[in-house]
């Protein structure tokens, strides 16, 4: 079987695919739960400052938009940032929180015991999850960077087959999608034209070898004269 050597572009493509697959499911589940709880408390704080009903009106004048992150002051002191996870929220159909454009970057008190504990749990599980993902991704990276061919990667990581077309090129993908009868027709056409060309050349050569009686007489006289000389 022909093996395909990996180029830098191939390796970058494989690494990008690995990033989409390199998740730590156990750590992610804990992180998701902690985020959901912390988010509930954050939304409560924001809605107290910016009632949803009022923000809907402000949004009509394009003076408010969904909040991407918020700065919190914890019970233990210090300010931290809580960032909303757009994809996670959308998948679970969690409503976004509208905040006004004006007013700078306010800091919200997040000093209740349950609020602080929720944030600390969220921050802890997020770090554990990110560390676990990085560890897994490093293993994928080592495989990709140390494998000379695409097939070597496939032997260890079958999911790399999902991006076969990107690795082997668009030409490969196009051939796999074309109906077999069209490929057969093209091949037959090529073979027929090759045979027709060979036959034409052979016929042409035969004609060159055919001589008329006059040519034969001239050739005989030429040979006779040459011998006499």
MONOR-V985391 format. One record per backbone hydrogen bond with DSSP energy under -1.0 kcal/mol. CO is the residue of the C=O (numbers start at 0). NH is the residue of the N-H. E is the energy in kcal/mol with one decimal. If there is no record, write none. Layout:
[[CO	NH	E] [CO	NH	E]]
This chain:
[[3	149	-2.7] [6	10	-2.3] [7	11	-2.4] [8	12	-2.2] [9	13	-2.4] [10	14	-2.5] [11	15	-2.2] [12	16	-1.9] [13	17	-2.4] [14	18	-2.0] [15	19	-1.2] [17	21	-2.7] [20	22	-2.0] [23	27	-3.0] [24	28	-2.1] [25	29	-1.7] [26	30	-2.1] [27	31	-3.0] [28	32	-2.0] [29	33	-2.2] [30	34	-2.6] [31	35	-2.3] [32	36	-1.9] [33	37	-2.4] [34	38	-2.9] [35	39	-1.6] [36	40	-1.6] [37	41	-2.3] [38	42	-2.8] [39	43	-1.7] [40	44	-1.9] [41	45	-2.5] [42	46	-2.7] [43	47	-1.4] [44	48	-1.4] [45	49	-3.2] [50	54	-2.4] [51	55	-2.0] [53	57	-2.0] [54	58	-2.4] [55	59	-1.0] [57	62	-1.9] [58	61	-2.1] [62	100	-2.7] [64	98	-2.3] [67	83	-2.4] [69	81	-2.9] [70	107	-2.5] [71	79	-2.6] [72	109	-2.8] [73	76	-1.2] [77	73	-1.7] [79	71	-3.1] [81	69	-2.4] [84	88	-2.9] [85	89	-2.6] [86	90	-2.3] [87	91	-1.4] [88	93	-3.0] [89	92	-1.2] [96	66	-3.3] [98	64	-1.9] [107	72	-2.6] [111	115	-2.8] [112	116	-2.5] [113	117	-2.0] [114	118	-2.3] [115	119	-2.6] [116	120	-2.3] [117	121	-2.2] [118	122	-3.0] [119	123	-2.2] [120	124	-2.6] [121	125	-2.0] [122	126	-1.9] [123	127	-2.2] [124	128	-2.4] [125	129	-2.6] [126	130	-2.2] [127	131	-2.2] [128	132	-2.5] [129	133	-2.3] [130	134	-1.9] [131	135	-2.1] [132	136	-2.9] [133	137	-2.2] [134	138	-1.3] [135	139	-1.9] [136	140	-2.8] [137	141	-2.2] [138	142	-1.9] [139	143	-2.6] [140	144	-2.9] [141	145	-1.5] [147	5	-2.3] [148	152	-1.2] [149	153	-2.2] [150	154	-1.8] [152	156	-3.2] [156	159	-1.8] [157	160	-2.1] [158	161	-1.8] [159	162	-1.2] [160	163	-1.7] [162	166	-1.8] [163	167	-3.1] [164	168	-1.5] [168	172	-1.5] [169	173	-2.7] [170	174	-2.0] [171	175	-2.0] [172	176	-1.2] [173	177	-1.3] [178	182	-1.5] [179	183	-2.5] [180	184	-2.1] [181	185	-2.3] [182	186	-2.3] [183	187	-2.7] [184	188	-2.4] [185	189	-2.2] [186	190	-2.4] [187	191	-3.0] [188	192	-2.3] [189	193	-2.1] [190	194	-2.5] [191	195	-2.5] [192	196	-2.1] [193	197	-2.2] [194	198	-2.5] [195	199	-2.1] [196	200	-2.1] [197	201	-2.3] [198	202	-2.4] [199	203	-2.1] [200	204	-2.1] [201	205	-2.1] [202	206	-1.9] [203	207	-1.5] [204	208	-1.0] [211	215	-2.1] [212	216	-2.2] [213	217	-2.4] [214	218	-2.3] [215	219	-2.0] [216	220	-2.3] [217	221	-2.3] [218	222	-2.2] [219	223	-2.1] [220	224	-2.5] [221	225	-2.2] [222	226	-1.8] [223	227	-1.9] [224	228	-1.8]]
